[in-house]
Amino acid sequence: MTPDTHLADLGSHSAFLVRGDDGRAFLAEERARLARLFPQGTVEEHYVVHLSVART
């Protein structure tokens, strides 16, 4: 995904809503970090899913 999409996703998390600010400083730092890590302009995200099943 693009860095803009990634940052928009991060900015939508509830942690930003309860901080009392809009998180601009954090997101600016994250944008700079993403530019260094993903200079080609595509951010790779990896998700880990854990599934637990209970049987009765």
Summary of the structure (lengths in Angstrom):
residues: 56
radius of gyration: 15.4
end to end distance: 41.3
largest distance: 50.6
contacts: 92
relative contact order: 0.20
helix: 50%
strand: 0%
